[in-house]
Amino acid sequence: MENKKTKTTGSTFPLPPKKVKNTGYKKWIKFVWMALIALVLGIAGLFFAVSQGFLGEMPDVKQLENPDIYVASEIYSSDGVLLGKFEKEKTQPVEYKDLPAHLIYALQAKEDERFKEHSGIDLKSVARAVYFRGDRGGGSTITQQLAKLLFTQDPSSNPLKRVFQKLKEWVVAVSLEKRYTKEEIVKLYFNKFDFTYNANGIEMASKIYFNKSTKQLTLPESAMFVAMLEAPIANNPLRNPERAKKRRDVVLGQMLDTGYIDQATYQKAVDTPIKVDFHPIKTIDEGYSAYYKFYLRKEIDQYLKEYEKKTGKPLSLFKDGLKIYVTLDSKMQKYAEEAIKEHLTDLQRNFDNEQRGRKQRPFYLISDKEIDGIMLQAMKRTGRYKQLKAAGIPEDSIMLDFKKPIKTSRFTWNGEEEVEMSPYDSIRYHKQIAQAGLMSMVPGTGEIKAWVGGINWQHFQYDHIKQGKRQVGSTFKPFVYATAIMNLGMTPCSQVSNATYTKGSWKVEGSGGQLTLRDALAHSKNPVAVRLIEMATPKKVIQLARDLGVTEEIPNEYAVALGSSDITIYEMLGAYSTFANFGNYVKPEMIWRIEDANGRVITEVKNQTKEVMNEMYAYTMIDLMKGVAQYGTASGELQRRGIPKEVEIAAKTGTTQNNSDGWFIGMTPNLATGVWVGWEDRATHFRSTGEGQGAKMALPIWAIFMKKVYADKELNISPEDKFIKPSNWTGDCSDLQGLGGGYGDDGGLQTLDELKNPTPKNDPPKTGTTPKATQPKKEDNINENLNKDSEIDFNK
């Protein structure tokens, strides 16, 4: 009992331990575990989001399994001829057993020495790449590199986006490892890689670079291809032979270090020079067909998107075997191609003769500094420059690369020539080649019958029908005349002064006298066109152009009357066809119907039609433009080309500043055809208007084409066809009386005296200035040349 009363200090019993105060380390342990779990869950969630495509579209790895199951879509002409196909680029897949052992060893030694051990991601390589910032190699495995090839977009320059792209590659790499064996991954990688020069896959590369099959590759050749996997442009033996050998030897050194080859084999391979036996292969899309396919694909893609939106079913142009029925006529298409080649062969010869011995060839009227600027911009547009830039090559090294001679092919009208020249010289050579575009359509239906957007897709991948916009010159004048007739009560017999026109410092030279509208348009007199737009106002001319389907920018100024605006052949021909279609605009169309592989209609294109003007106005314009062909600027050349004077042709020639563009648009009762001829740069042109005008550059192509069309009786287009006149047409200028039109905006008809002495309808250009449309374009350095009649009368 005593013990119970004793004090704690004297007690013989042990006291309970004191409660230790929590110092917080347990909280930190708990926090670390929660953070670790959150990190793991976050990473798992991130990878899940990536794999499901929540952070951007993911490629379908099934594409690799059997590319041969893709069925190309076919293009059929209106006369039932197979014009071409939309198909994937041709490759020649190789089996794993046909890959030389040293090629596989080189790949593993250079790109992924632990390839057999990991499951798509090599964490050691990733850590090394991060620690040394890529100085000792990247962290991508062979599987990751194959995954990267499945993404069509280029790597982003944004660091955050690059991280997401890398995550996507990891996800795809893991998926590939689950689906394929290591051998299949190696095979797919070599078959998928683009070695440039259209060498899609190792088999095509072997044939293009060494003229042999993959199984015949030697150790040094195999090492060279593996070096190209690192940078196919920078390490290319055709473009950079010294660098290619240096990088090849690095691959051989890594094979030695990893034990794949011994010292003797290494030394022998390193001592072997690179000997390329280059055999280029053309792309699938070449010649003329690629131009209409370029336009066609854009149109089809839009219809397929609408179909998917409507039905929820996606369709692929390259694998679902669609049938595309187009309005093109196979014969007319062929005749158009032949006409361009026939005339431009002669035109090019004349141009080359004029350029012989010129230091600034093929440019006129610009300085050497401006030429250097044009060339630099042309270089930067090339795929070669973009690839070198993307590979991180310095600008000065890129310039040296462009000045280094290589084996290449260049265009001639007698076929391609294999030559050795620098890319820079190749660009300048091809800038002197004359270009052309031709489109032909049925005015009443809008059906496009021929589409030749250029002369050779292999060398000139630019469509001059709907993609290219060039100054239209005097082919714009019919819009001005039609506006004056519709709004001012004018007739073909109305007279307008052809005296020199002056506003401030702007002068348009004339030869004096009064001319009827009929004669002024036939001889393409500039002062008359300017006075007409002054009376009618540019605003109304522009509005009519819009009604006629022209969407390109047209400045609100007098100079547009002389064709200072850039417009496509597609829009110009559609506008002109309105005159031949009784005043009704029909949008030009190439597609008639699209069917799926089972014949079910996906879309059937219907004509888009709009009434623009009274048929009497429309036929008046046809009647005016017939004068161009009968006795005006086109008459002499048409007769020289064998087109009889009796053939009814409503036409207009066009020539732009310094003869940079030559136009001819000619309509017969059942076929309208527009032709443009020029060069890539506006500073490239003939010295004189005698050779450079539309009647000499573009009209001959039209004439050659139409003669071929007339000769083919199955086309049912005859030189005896006549334009259909309105029922109340008598041919007298009084036919237009009572149809409306008026002076300015008030509706009253003008008197002949008012026409001779017009009252200005808008402010003239300020003194000392030139209307905007007449200013030279900075990049082309076009000088003023609007002070002459823009066409030559061949009858004088």
Buried (B, 14 or more C-beta within 10 A) or exposed (E): EEEEEEEEEEEEEEEEEEEEEEEEEEEEEEEEEEEEEEEEEEEEEBBEBBBEEEBBEBBEBEEBEEEEEBBBBBBBBBEEBEBBBBBBEEBBBBEBEBBBEBBBBBBBBBBBBEBEEBEBBBEEBBEBBEEEEEEEBBBBBBBBBBBBBBBEEEEEEEEEEEEBBBBBBBBBBBBBBEEBEBEBBBBBBBBBBBBBBBBBBBBBBBBBBBEBBBBEBBBBBBBBBBBBBBBBBBBBBBBBBEBBBEBBBBBBBBBBEEEBBEEEBBEEBBEBEBEBEBEBEEEBBEBBBBBBBBBBBEBBEEBBEEBEEEEEEEBEBBBBBBBBBBBBBBBBBBBBBBBBBBBBEEBBEEBBEBBEEEEBBBBBBBEEEBBEBBBBEBBEEBEBBEBBBEBEBEEEEBBEBBEEEBEBBBBEBEEBEEBEBBBBBBBBBBBBBBBBBBBBBBBBBBBBBBBBBBBBBBBBBBBBBBBBBBBBBBBBBBBBBBBBBBBBBBBBEBBBBBBBBEBEEBBBBBEEEBBBBBBBBBBBBBBBBBBBBBBBBBEBBBBBBEBBBBEEEBBBBBBBBBBBBBBBBBBBBBBBBBBBBBBBBBBBBBBBBBBBEEEEEBBEBEEEBEEBBBBBBBBBBBBBBBBBBBBBBBBBBBBEBEBEEEBBBBBBBBBBBBBBBBBBBBBBBBBBBBBBBBBBBBBBBBBEBEBBBBBBBBBBBBBBBBBBBBEBEEBEBBBEBEBBBBEEBEEEBEBBEEBEBBBBEEEEBBEEEBBBEBEEBEEBBEEEBBBEBBEBEEEBBBEEBBEEBBBBBBEE
